[in-house]
């Protein structure tokens, strides 16, 4: 259920907010990789959730840009 809620929240964002959120999630993913390399990471499940959120945001971003292109 949480994933569908976050997806609904993502769909409400505009393109600038989506870009900002993607950058933040990629930074978080980098930090997780760094923690994993230094053996400080305990929550390995976060890799999957963050990567999934990035993919969802990219999909929403592309669909928004495609709808803007067709409406113009």
C-alpha positions in Angstrom: 0.0 0.0 0.0 2.8 2.4 0.8 4.2 2.2 -2.8 0.9 3.1 -4.3 0.6 6.1 -1.9 4.0 7.3 -2.8 3.2 6.9 -6.5 0.1 9.0 -6.1 2.1 11.7 -4.3 4.7 11.6 -7.1 2.0 12.1 -9.8 1.0 15.4 -8.1 4.4 16.9 -8.5 5.4 19.2 -11.3 8.4 18.6 -13.5 10.8 20.8 -11.4 9.8 19.0 -8.2 10.2 15.6 -9.9 13.7 16.6 -11.0 14.6 17.8 -7.6 13.3 14.6 -6.0 15.2 12.4 -8.5 18.4 14.2 -7.6 17.8 13.8 -3.9 17.1 10.0 -4.3 20.2 9.5 -6.4 22.2 11.3 -3.7 20.6 9.0 -1.1 21.5 6.0 -3.2 25.1 7.2 -3.5 25.2 7.5 0.3 23.9 4.0 0.7 26.5 2.6 -1.6 29.2 4.4 0.4 27.9 3.0 3.6 27.8 -0.4 2.1 31.4 -0.2 1.0 32.5 0.8 4.4 30.3 -1.9 6.0 28.1 0.6 7.9 24.8 -0.2 6.2 22.2 -2.2 8.1 19.2 -1.5 6.0 20.0 -3.1 2.6 16.3 -3.1 1.6 16.6 0.7 1.0 18.5 0.0 -2.3 15.4 -1.6 -3.8 12.9 1.0 -2.6 15.0 4.0 -3.7 15.8 2.5 -7.1 12.1 1.8 -7.6 11.1 5.3 -6.6 13.7 6.8 -9.1 12.2 4.6 -11.8 8.7 5.7 -11.0 9.7 9.3 -11.0 11.5 9.0 -14.3 8.4 7.3 -15.8 6.1 10.0 -14.6 8.5 12.7 -15.9 8.6 11.1 -19.3 4.8 10.7 -19.5 4.4 14.4 -18.5 6.8 15.6 -21.1 5.1 13.4 -23.7 1.7 14.8 -22.8 3.0 18.3 -23.0 4.5 17.6 -26.5 1.2 16.2 -27.8 -0.9 19.0 -26.3 1.3 21.7 -27.9 
